[in-house]
Amino acid sequence: MTSLKAIIFDFDGTLTQPGALDFSIIRHRIGCPDGQPILEFIDSIPNRRQRADMAKKLDEFEAEAAARSVPNGGAEELIGFLKDKQIKIAVITRNTLASVKRAMQNFQYTAIEDFDFLLTREDDVQPKPSPDGVFLALERLGADPGESFLVGDFIFDLEAGKN
């Protein structure tokens, strides 16, 4: 039997309580059609200035949500348990590093340094549902897929893990 070496977490709605980010409001504010992924919609806009304006609105909305974010029940205890067991921990998020750092200020026992690897949308990797971030995290953590779990709350997390 293979032992568990690493766990990769999504951030919003997984390590934090769901609801801080309301994607329908974000879509409305930037004009993204319902059901279309926000980052991909922004990337599809040909006008550079319009794309930058949408990205700025998204960043502002995420910053507001991060300030309201609180740890999900048991998340901090789980991270402490995993650290005690020397299981590597990664976070892969479609959010910005600034929003993750801001949300982490609302954690009592966990710091951003507790994560062995952190991947945000600013990193030069295709965002979930692409598996690229998962492969990069596994490489950095020194783990194989069979020795790891990916934990998330959205279809993109499941697709990234499956892929």
Disulfide bonds with the S-S distance in Angstrom:
none
